[in-house]
Amino acid sequence: TMDPTSLVLQAASFNPQAIIIVTPAPVAAALLKAAQDQDLRSKYRWFGPTSFYDLAFPSAVGSYWDGHIDVETELVNIDSKGPDNQNWLKVMDTYGNAKDPRDSFSQAGYLAAKIFTDTVLKLDPTKIDRAAVTDALKAVKNYKTDLLCGPWYFGPGAAHNANHAGHMVQLTDGGKWAVTQDCFQVNDPALAPILQLEKSQGLAE
């Protein structure tokens, strides 16, 4: 059984500059509540992954954290006016309900379905089978959408990481998310072979 207070105090015992919580949102809310009980908000920089970024998270953690949590999102901000993002929201409003999360995971599910649909619609309907669909999906490259900061591809090879850019958002006063950095590339040396593959194969131009 997780003991949020013990975990938070253990992290604090290292006297870090920042604490990064990489968990689903409900677990993060419990950890942040424990940090609030210890009044640790201003002692460290607090970061989280895209799992924090939904419209319900601010109310789950409360106004204590306004201006003190930064989150890296893998897709565009939820209120983006881009056509694909607006279509995702329309799909959610038309076929979902108010309790369905409007978050990065929902965006990603929509995007996966869109890439699949756009790809299969290009095939000869008289020749569609498992092999044809598999080959078509593996051949997807330079797929452009306003949901992502760069083109998406499946690509060859054993390792895949087509989406290596994102946005930073911060929990702000009033329980909202504000974009603080738009479309930046992740600076990770481990991406070197991925970037080389993209260049050599023309996967993301």
C-alpha positions in Angstrom: 0.0 0.0 0.0 1.4 3.4 -1.0 2.2 5.8 1.8 2.2 9.2 0.1 3.7 11.1 3.0 6.6 8.7 3.3 7.3 8.9 -0.4 7.2 12.6 -0.5 9.4 13.0 2.6 11.9 10.4 1.2 12.1 12.5 -2.0 12.6 15.7 0.0 15.3 14.1 2.0 17.6 14.2 -1.0 17.3 18.0 -1.0 16.6 18.2 -4.7 16.0 21.2 -6.9 12.9 19.6 -8.4 10.6 16.7 -7.8 9.1 15.0 -10.9 6.0 12.8 -10.2 5.5 10.2 -13.0 2.3 8.5 -12.1 -1.4 8.5 -13.2 -3.3 11.6 -12.1 -5.1 10.0 -9.1 -1.9 8.8 -7.6 -0.2 12.1 -8.3 -3.1 13.9 -6.5 -2.5 11.8 -3.4 1.2 12.6 -3.5 0.6 16.3 -4.0 -1.9 16.3 -1.1 0.8 14.8 1.1 3.3 17.5 -0.1 0.7 20.2 0.7 0.3 18.8 4.2 4.1 19.3 4.6 3.9 22.8 2.9 6.5 21.8 0.3 5.1 23.7 -2.6 7.7 26.4 -2.8 10.7 24.4 -1.7 11.1 22.6 -5.1 10.1 22.8 -8.7 7.3 20.4 -9.3 6.8 18.6 -12.6 4.5 16.0 -14.1 3.9 14.1 -17.3 1.0 14.3 -19.7 -1.1 12.1 -17.5 -1.7 15.2 -15.3 -3.0 17.2 -18.2 -6.8 17.0 -18.1 -9.5 19.4 -17.1 -10.3 17.6 -13.9 -6.8 17.6 -12.4 -6.8 21.2 -11.1 -9.8 20.7 -9.0 -8.4 17.3 -7.7 -5.3 19.0 -6.3 -6.8 22.4 -5.4 -5.7 26.0 -5.6 -2.7 25.5 -3.3 -0.8 24.3 -6.4 -1.7 27.1 -8.8 1.5 28.4 -10.4 3.6 25.6 -9.0 3.1 22.5 -11.2 4.6 22.3 -14.7 3.6 19.5 -17.1 5.0 18.3 -20.4 2.2 17.4 -22.8 2.8 15.0 -25.7 0.0 16.6 -27.8 -1.3 20.1 -28.4 -3.1 22.0 -25.6 -6.7 20.9 -25.1 -8.1 24.3 -26.1 -6.1 24.6 -29.3 -8.1 26.0 -32.2 -6.4 23.7 -34.7 -8.8 21.9 -37.0 -8.0 18.3 -35.9 -8.1 19.3 -32.2 -11.4 21.0 -32.7 -12.8 18.0 -34.5 -11.6 15.8 -31.6 -13.6 18.0 -29.2 -16.6 17.9 -31.4 -16.4 14.1 -31.6 -16.2 14.0 -27.8 -19.2 16.3 -27.4 -21.3 14.5 -29.9 -20.6 10.9 -29.1 -19.2 11.0 -25.5 -20.5 12.5 -22.4 -19.4 15.3 -20.0 -17.6 12.9 -17.7 -15.4 11.5 -20.4 -11.9 12.9 -19.9 -10.7 15.6 -22.3 -7.0 14.9 -22.0 -3.9 13.9 -23.9 -4.8 10.2 -23.9 -8.2 11.0 -25.4 -6.5 13.1 -28.1 -4.0 10.3 -28.8 -6.9 7.8 -29.2 -8.6 10.1 -31.7 -5.3 10.6 -33.6 -4.6 6.8 -33.8 -8.1 6.3 -35.2 -7.6 9.2 -37.7 -4.3 7.9 -38.9 -5.7 4.4 -39.3 -8.8 5.7 -41.2 -6.9 8.0 -43.5 -4.5 5.2 -44.3 -7.1 2.5 -45.0 -9.2 4.8 -47.2 -6.3 5.0 -49.7 -6.4 1.3 -50.2 -8.2 -0.6 -53.0 -11.3 -1.8 -51.2 -11.3 -5.0 -53.2 -7.9 -5.9 -51.9 -8.1 -5.1 -48.2 -6.9 -7.8 -45.9 -4.7 -8.0 -42.8 -1.5 -8.0 -44.8 -2.4 -5.0 -46.9 -3.5 -3.0 -43.9 -0.4 -3.9 -42.0 1.9 -2.9 -44.9 0.0 0.4 -45.4 0.3 1.4 -41.7 4.0 0.5 -41.6 4.5 2.8 -44.6 2.9 5.8 -43.0 5.4 8.8 -42.9 5.2 12.6 -42.8 1.6 12.5 -41.4 0.8 16.0 -40.5 -1.7 17.1 -37.9 -2.1 20.1 -35.6 -2.3 17.7 -32.7 1.5 17.1 -32.9 4.5 19.4 -33.2 5.9 17.5 -36.1 5.1 14.9 -38.7 4.2 11.4 -37.5 5.4 8.1 -39.0 5.6 4.4 -38.1 9.0 3.8 -39.7 11.3 0.9 -40.1 13.7 -0.6 -37.5 13.3 -2.0 -34.1 12.9 1.3 -32.2 10.3 3.9 -32.7 9.8 7.4 -31.3 8.0 9.5 -33.8 6.7 12.0 -31.3 9.7 13.6 -29.5 8.5 17.2 -29.2 5.9 18.7 -27.0 4.5 21.6 -25.0 4.9 22.8 -21.4 1.8 23.9 -19.5 1.4 25.2 -16.0 -1.4 25.1 -13.5 -2.5 28.7 -13.1 -4.7 30.8 -10.9 -8.3 29.8 -11.3 -7.6 26.1 -11.8 -6.7 26.3 -15.5 -3.8 25.2 -17.6 -1.7 27.9 -19.4 0.9 27.1 -22.2 4.3 28.3 -21.1 6.4 26.7 -23.9 5.1 25.8 -27.3 6.5 23.0 -29.5 10.0 22.3 -28.3 12.1 19.3 -29.2 13.2 17.0 -26.4 16.9 17.3 -26.0 17.8 13.7 -25.3 21.0 12.0 -26.5 19.2 8.7 -26.7 17.2 10.1 -29.6 20.3 10.3 -31.9 19.7 7.1 -33.8 16.0 8.0 -34.1 16.8 11.4 -35.6 19.3 9.8 -38.0 16.7 7.2 -39.1 14.2 10.0 -39.8 16.7 11.9 -41.9 18.0 8.9 -43.9 14.5 7.5 -44.6 12.7 10.9 -45.1 10.2 10.0 -42.4 9.5 13.4 -40.9 10.1 16.2 -43.4 
